[in-house]
């Protein structure tokens, strides 16, 4: 007759497992739900599930743009800027800038800044009340971009626009009829006055 081996005690007590299980399930949900609730086409159910998880998703920075790399990523975005210099001349540029943003990692980071802002800014055709409700979400990010552009260029003021680059379908490429980019104004921002001036 074979001896019966005693079963080892679980590493966690029953109360610890009861406490840990919902925490682990909540964390897994916070990891899985954001990509499902990403930009359209997205599941309405995932959008509903995301709402109570938003504080956790934001605190752990889990709201990445995974869907950007999906087979159907949608159009790309950039931020077009026009700076007015103290002498009245103007300079223009774009974020990201394929030529100036080196190394490639810098280009990628700036590209993701434009995508993050684009995900929060309603289009110019959106009703005014929708644009106004969304403003507290995206305006601090846009002001940060404006301040950075002004510091780098030494400009007095900057006008920013979001550009959604048109993504043609295969039949449009073949026929040569490609649509236009969609431009959404983000606002004009002046350099803050320095103390003592």
C-alpha positions in Angstrom: 0.0 0.0 0.0 1.3 3.4 -1.0 1.7 6.0 1.7 -0.6 9.1 1.4 1.4 12.3 1.1 0.0 15.2 3.1 -1.3 18.0 0.9 0.9 21.2 1.2 -0.8 24.2 2.7 -1.6 26.9 0.2 0.9 29.8 0.2 -2.0 32.2 0.7 -4.7 32.0 3.3 -8.3 31.9 2.2 -9.0 35.6 3.2 -5.8 36.7 1.3 -7.0 34.8 -1.8 -10.5 36.4 -1.4 -8.9 39.8 -1.3 -6.3 39.3 -4.0 -8.6 37.7 -6.6 -10.8 40.8 -7.3 -7.6 43.0 -7.3 -5.9 40.8 -9.9 -9.1 40.6 -12.0 -9.4 44.4 -11.9 -5.8 44.8 -13.0 -6.3 42.4 -15.9 -9.4 44.2 -16.9 -7.5 47.5 -16.8 -4.9 46.0 -19.1 -7.3 44.4 -21.6 -10.1 47.0 -21.8 -8.2 50.1 -23.1 -7.2 48.5 -26.5 -10.7 47.2 -27.0 -12.2 50.7 -26.2 -9.7 52.5 -28.4 -10.5 54.6 -31.4 -13.3 53.6 -33.8 -14.2 51.0 -34.8 -14.4 50.1 -31.1 -16.8 48.0 -29.0 -19.5 50.0 -27.2 -19.4 47.5 -24.4 -15.6 48.1 -24.0 -16.3 51.8 -23.8 -18.8 51.2 -21.0 -16.4 48.8 -19.1 -13.7 51.4 -19.4 -15.5 54.2 -17.5 -15.2 52.7 -14.0 -11.6 51.7 -14.7 -10.4 55.1 -15.9 -8.7 56.1 -12.6 -6.8 52.9 -12.5 -6.0 53.0 -16.2 -4.7 56.6 -15.9 -2.7 56.0 -12.7 -0.9 53.0 -14.1 -0.6 54.6 -17.6 -2.3 51.6 -19.3 -4.1 53.7 -22.0 -1.6 53.0 -24.8 -2.3 53.3 -28.5 -2.1 49.6 -29.3 -4.7 49.8 -32.0 -2.4 52.2 -33.9 -0.4 49.1 -34.9 -3.4 46.9 -35.8 -4.1 45.8 -39.3 -6.6 48.7 -39.8 -4.9 51.6 -37.9 -6.9 54.5 -39.4 -5.5 57.9 -40.4 -2.3 59.4 -38.9 -2.2 62.8 -37.3 0.3 65.7 -36.9 0.2 69.1 -35.3 0.9 72.0 -37.7 2.4 75.1 -36.1 2.9 78.7 -37.3 5.1 80.8 -35.0 5.1 84.6 -35.1 8.6 85.9 -34.1 9.1 89.0 -32.0 10.1 90.9 -35.2 6.8 90.0 -36.9 8.1 87.3 -39.2 6.6 83.8 -39.2 8.0 80.3 -39.2 6.1 77.1 -39.8 6.6 73.5 -38.9 5.0 70.2 -38.0 5.1 67.7 -35.1 6.4 65.2 -35.8 9.0 66.4 -38.3 10.4 63.5 -40.3 13.6 65.4 -41.2 14.4 67.2 -37.9 13.3 64.7 -35.3 16.4 62.5 -34.9 17.0 59.9 -33.5 14.0 57.9 -34.7 12.8 57.4 -31.1 12.3 61.2 -30.8 10.2 61.2 -34.0 8.1 58.3 -32.6 7.6 60.0 -29.2 6.4 63.2 -31.0 4.2 61.2 -33.3 2.5 59.6 -30.2 2.0 63.1 -28.7 0.0 64.1 -31.9 -2.0 60.9 -31.7 -2.8 61.3 -28.0 -4.1 64.9 -28.7 -6.0 63.7 -31.8 -7.8 61.1 -29.7 -9.1 63.8 -27.4 -9.9 66.6 -29.8 -13.3 66.5 -31.5 -13.3 67.4 -35.2 -14.2 70.9 -36.4 -17.6 69.6 -37.5 -18.5 68.4 -34.0 -21.3 70.5 -32.3 -19.9 73.4 -30.2 -21.1 71.9 -26.9 -19.2 68.7 -27.6 -16.0 70.6 -28.4 -16.5 72.7 -25.2 -17.0 69.6 -23.0 -13.9 68.0 -24.3 -11.7 71.1 -24.0 -10.5 70.5 -20.3 -9.2 67.1 -21.4 -7.0 68.2 -24.4 -6.2 71.9 -23.7 -3.5 71.3 -21.1 -1.7 69.0 -23.5 -2.0 71.5 -26.4 -0.7 74.3 -24.2 2.3 72.2 -23.3 3.0 71.7 -27.0 2.6 75.4 -27.7 5.0 76.3 -24.8 7.6 73.9 -26.1 7.4 75.2 -29.6 7.7 78.8 -28.3 10.7 77.9 -26.2 12.5 76.1 -29.1 11.8 78.8 -31.6 12.0 81.9 -29.4 8.7 83.0 -30.9 6.2 85.5 -29.4 3.0 83.5 -30.3 2.0 80.2 -32.0 -1.0 79.0 -33.8 -1.6 75.2 -33.7 -3.8 73.0 -36.0 -4.5 69.3 -35.8 -4.1 67.6 -39.3 -5.7 64.3 -39.9 -4.0 62.8 -42.9 -6.3 61.3 -45.4 -6.0 57.5 -45.7 -7.0 56.4 -49.2 -8.5 53.1 -49.9 -7.0 50.7 -52.5 -9.5 51.7 -55.1 -8.7 55.4 -54.6 -5.0 54.8 -55.0 -5.6 52.8 -58.2 -7.9 55.5 -59.6 -5.7 58.4 -58.4 -8.6 60.2 -56.6 -7.2 60.8 -53.2 -9.2 63.0 -50.7 -7.9 65.9 -48.7 -6.6 66.1 -45.1 -8.9 67.3 -42.4 -7.6 70.4 -40.4 -8.9 71.2 -36.9 -7.8 74.5 -35.3 -6.4 74.0 -31.8 -5.9 77.7 -31.0 -3.4 80.5 -30.7 -1.1 80.8 -27.7 1.2 83.7 -26.7 4.5 83.4 -24.8 3.9 84.2 -21.1 5.4 87.5 -19.9 8.5 86.9 -17.8 8.6 88.4 -14.3 10.1 91.8 -14.1 9.2 92.8 -17.6 
